[in-house]
Amino acid sequence: MSKPNLRGTLQEPQSVKSDASQGDPPTADGCPPDMEMARVLKTAPIRIASDPSGAAIAHWQHEPLHDVVEPMAHHVVMAYAGSMQRLERRSGRSVAIGTARTGVVTIIPAGSSARWDIPGPVNVVQLYLPHATLERIAGEAVQAAPGHLLERTGHPDPITSRLLMSAADVLDGSEALDTLFRHQLTDLLATRLLAAHTGSPTTFQPTMGGLSPKVLLRAIERLRSDSDEDVSLAALASDAGLSRFHFCRAFKESTGLSPHAWLRQHRLEQAMNMLRDTDASVVSVAEALGYASQTAFAAAFRKLTGETPSNWRRRAR
């Protein structure tokens, strides 16, 4: 997958009318977001990764857009890279104008429809978020229903933008790592949306301690397992007797790392041991650690060490 260009120039969006959507929580009516985006963008995503829940992350590069985006079944959150482009969204008499650039987000709540006019090409990463995920996170965190999600058009939010753009650049080519990362990122983005982009912002309480030694040991044993099912976020949280939201917070409190970062570090240590202590080929090491290809493994290894696996092996021996 091509790496997004993350350079951009800050520029405040303009709003002709209010960009907030009022009303009741959305229903599941509407087209799957990936299908509707493929229709209006007239292309296929560079990459898309989805879950049975309906949540997905997709990376698109598309040409100018002048079309009506029909209602979609899930919320859509967008972050941008590359050159700046003007964004114009029209819904009835309401007009919102902004700029696609690094550090801003666009939010299309589930069930909403508008005409979009974008005069130039756009490099964008999109999150497709079921409303049920927002409800789950709100219930796990504060035992309350989420407020309605606000419409945003080129709205400044460097935190959400950076989180979402990381999905296009951090996927490691290992199914277990990719899935764990995507689940963590989706929950984290849902938390951010609840705190910053709803009609009634949610206030999250500070972390209240980590995992007990016994529960932490069991979680680490699962993360060290060769089974992808054992390292799923749902399995880790269920085994600890916690929600996904609280498990991730408690695990990081105990270890200083998120579950995904811990597993990535563990896989790196396994790779180093195999490269240093055995004569296994780099391809064999990649396969043993669950990477889709030698190229994906080499890219992940170099990102963490600054060296290729072969160069690291020569230096370590």
C-alpha positions in Angstrom: 0.0 0.0 0.0 1.3 3.4 -0.9 2.2 5.6 2.1 0.2 8.8 2.4 1.9 12.1 2.2 1.3 13.7 5.5 2.5 17.2 4.7 -0.1 20.0 4.7 -0.7 23.7 5.5 -3.1 24.6 8.3 -6.1 26.6 7.2 -9.4 27.2 9.1 -12.5 25.9 7.4 -15.4 28.3 6.7 -19.0 27.4 7.5 -21.8 29.2 5.8 -24.4 27.5 8.0 -24.2 25.3 11.1 -22.5 22.0 10.5 -24.1 20.2 13.4 -26.7 17.5 12.8 -29.5 17.4 15.4 -32.0 14.6 15.9 -32.5 11.1 17.1 -29.8 8.4 17.1 -29.4 6.8 13.6 -30.9 3.6 12.4 -29.2 0.9 10.5 -31.0 1.9 7.3 -28.8 2.8 4.4 -26.2 1.4 2.1 -22.9 -0.2 3.4 -20.4 2.7 3.4 -17.8 0.9 1.3 -20.4 0.3 -1.5 -21.7 3.9 -1.5 -18.1 5.3 -1.5 -17.1 3.1 -4.4 -20.2 4.3 -6.3 -19.6 8.0 -5.8 -15.8 8.0 -5.9 -15.8 5.7 -9.0 -12.8 3.7 -7.9 -11.8 1.0 -5.5 -10.0 1.6 -2.2 -6.2 1.1 -2.1 -6.8 -1.1 0.9 -9.8 -1.9 3.2 -9.9 -4.0 6.3 -13.3 -4.9 7.9 -14.7 -6.8 10.8 -17.9 -8.8 11.3 -19.4 -5.9 13.3 -19.4 -3.8 10.2 -16.5 -1.6 11.3 -13.9 -1.0 8.7 -10.9 1.2 7.8 -10.4 2.1 4.1 -7.7 4.1 2.3 -8.8 5.9 -0.9 -7.3 8.1 -3.5 -10.0 9.6 -5.7 -10.5 12.2 -8.4 -12.8 15.2 -8.2 -16.3 14.5 -6.7 -19.6 16.1 -7.7 -22.4 13.9 -6.6 -25.0 13.1 -3.9 -23.8 10.8 -1.1 -26.8 8.7 -0.2 -27.6 7.6 3.4 -25.2 5.1 4.7 -25.7 2.4 7.4 -22.7 3.5 9.6 -21.0 6.7 10.6 -18.1 7.7 8.3 -15.1 9.6 9.7 -12.4 10.9 7.3 -8.9 12.1 7.7 -6.8 13.5 4.9 -3.2 13.6 3.5 -1.6 15.1 0.4 -2.5 18.5 -1.2 -5.3 20.7 0.1 -8.7 20.6 -1.5 -11.9 22.6 -1.0 -14.8 20.7 0.4 -18.4 21.8 0.0 -21.4 19.9 1.5 -25.0 20.9 0.7 -28.0 19.5 2.4 -31.3 21.4 1.7 -30.5 25.0 2.4 -27.6 24.2 4.6 -24.1 24.7 3.2 -20.8 23.8 4.9 -17.4 24.6 3.4 -14.0 23.4 4.6 -10.6 22.3 3.4 -9.3 18.7 3.2 -5.9 18.9 4.8 -3.7 17.3 7.4 -5.2 17.8 10.9 -8.9 18.0 10.1 -11.7 15.5 10.0 -15.0 15.1 8.1 -17.8 13.2 9.8 -20.9 11.9 8.0 -23.4 10.6 10.5 -25.2 7.4 9.6 -28.4 8.0 7.7 -27.5 11.5 6.5 -27.4 12.5 2.8 -25.8 15.5 1.1 -24.4 16.7 -2.2 -20.6 17.0 -2.2 -18.4 19.1 -4.5 -14.7 18.5 -4.3 -12.8 20.1 -7.3 -9.5 18.1 -7.1 -8.1 14.7 -6.2 -8.1 13.6 -2.5 -6.0 11.1 -0.5 -8.2 10.1 2.4 -8.5 7.4 5.1 -12.0 6.6 6.2 -13.4 4.8 9.3 -16.8 3.1 9.0 -18.2 3.0 12.5 -21.5 1.2 13.4 -23.6 3.2 15.9 -23.7 0.1 18.0 -19.9 0.5 18.6 -20.5 4.0 20.0 -23.2 2.7 22.2 -21.0 -0.1 23.5 -18.1 2.3 24.3 -20.4 4.8 26.0 -22.0 2.0 28.0 -18.6 0.4 29.0 -17.1 3.8 29.9 -19.8 5.8 31.6 -23.0 3.6 31.5 -24.8 6.2 29.4 -26.2 6.4 25.9 -24.1 8.4 23.4 -25.3 11.8 22.2 -26.0 12.3 18.5 -22.9 12.5 16.3 -22.3 15.9 14.8 -21.7 16.6 11.1 -18.2 18.0 10.4 -16.7 19.3 7.2 -12.9 19.9 7.3 -13.2 20.4 11.1 -9.9 20.9 13.0 -9.1 17.9 15.1 -5.4 16.8 15.0 -5.9 14.0 17.5 -8.6 12.2 15.5 -6.8 12.9 12.2 -3.5 11.5 13.5 -5.2 8.4 14.9 -7.0 7.6 11.7 -4.1 8.4 9.4 -2.0 5.9 11.4 -4.2 3.1 10.1 -2.7 3.7 6.6 0.9 3.5 7.8 1.0 1.1 10.8 -0.6 -2.1 9.5 2.2 -4.7 9.7 1.1 -7.4 7.3 0.5 -9.9 10.2 -3.1 -10.9 10.6 -3.0 -11.1 14.4 -1.2 -7.7 14.7 -3.4 -6.0 12.1 -6.6 -7.2 13.7 -5.6 -6.3 17.2 -4.4 -2.9 16.0 -7.6 -2.3 14.1 -9.9 -3.2 17.0 -7.9 -1.0 19.4 -7.9 1.9 17.0 -11.7 1.6 16.3 -12.4 1.7 20.0 -10.0 4.6 20.6 -11.6 6.6 17.7 -15.1 5.8 19.1 -13.9 7.2 22.5 -12.6 10.3 20.8 -15.8 10.9 18.9 -17.8 10.6 22.1 -15.6 13.1 23.8 -15.4 15.7 21.0 -18.0 15.2 18.3 -21.4 14.6 19.9 -24.1 16.9 20.9 -23.5 15.9 24.6 -19.8 15.3 24.9 -18.8 12.4 27.1 -16.4 12.9 30.0 -14.2 9.9 30.7 -12.8 9.1 34.1 -9.0 8.7 34.6 -7.7 5.2 34.6 -8.2 3.5 38.0 -5.3 1.1 38.3 -4.0 -1.8 36.2 -4.6 -5.5 36.0 -4.0 -7.8 38.9 -0.7 -9.9 38.6 -2.7 -13.1 37.9 -4.9 -11.5 35.2 -1.9 -9.7 33.6 0.0 -13.0 33.4 -2.9 -14.7 31.8 -3.3 -11.9 29.3 0.4 -12.1 28.4 0.1 -15.9 28.0 -2.7 -15.3 25.5 -0.6 -12.7 23.6 2.3 -15.1 23.3 -0.1 -17.8 21.9 0.3 -18.8 18.2 -3.5 -18.7 17.9 -5.0 -15.6 16.3 -8.2 -16.2 18.3 -6.3 -16.1 21.6 -4.9 -12.6 20.8 -8.2 -11.0 19.7 -9.1 -8.0 21.8 -12.5 -9.6 22.6 -10.9 -12.8 23.9 -8.3 -10.9 25.9 -11.0 -8.7 27.6 -13.4 -11.5 28.2 -10.7 -13.7 29.8 -9.9 -10.8 32.1 -13.5 -10.2 33.0 -13.5 -6.7 31.6 -14.9 -4.7 28.7 -12.6 -4.0 25.8 -12.5 -0.4 26.8 -11.4 -1.1 30.4 -9.1 -3.9 29.5 -7.0 -1.8 27.1 -6.7 1.0 29.7 -5.8 -1.4 32.5 -3.3 -3.3 30.4 -1.5 -0.1 29.4 -1.5 1.0 33.0 0.2 -2.3 34.0 2.7 -2.6 31.1 3.2 0.9 29.7 2.1 -0.4 26.3 -1.2 -1.1 24.6 -1.9 -4.8 23.8 -1.0 -4.2 20.1 2.3 -2.4 21.0 3.1 -5.2 23.5 2.5 -7.9 20.9 4.4 -6.1 18.2 7.4 -5.8 20.6 7.1 -9.5 21.5 7.1 -10.5 17.8 10.2 -8.3 17.2 12.0 -10.1 20.1 11.0 -13.5 18.6 12.4 -12.4 15.2 15.6 -11.2 16.7 16.1 -14.5 18.5 15.5 -16.5 15.4 17.7 -14.3 13.2 20.6 -14.4 15.8 20.4 -18.0 17.0 19.2 -20.0 14.0 20.1 -20.3 10.3 16.4 -19.9 9.3 15.9 -17.8 6.2 14.2 -14.4 6.5 11.3 -15.9 4.6 11.0 -18.7 7.1 11.1 -16.2 10.0 8.4 -14.1 8.4 6.2 -17.2 8.0 6.8 -18.4 11.5 5.7 -15.1 12.9 2.5 -14.9 10.8 3.5 -12.2 8.4 1.8 -12.2 5.0 5.1 -11.8 3.1 8.8 -11.3 3.5 8.3 -7.7 2.3 5.7 -7.0 5.1 8.0 -8.5 7.7 11.0 -6.6 6.5 9.1 -3.3 6.6 7.8 -3.9 10.1 11.3 -5.0 11.3 12.9 -1.9 9.8 10.3 0.4 11.2 11.1 -0.7 14.8 14.9 -1.2 14.5 16.0 1.0 11.6 17.7 -2.0 9.9 16.6 -4.7 7.5 16.5 -8.3 9.0 19.5 -9.3 7.0 21.6 -6.4 8.0 20.6 -6.9 11.7 21.5 -10.6 11.5 25.0 -9.8 10.1 25.6 -7.2 12.8 24.3 -9.4 15.7 26.4 -12.5 14.9 
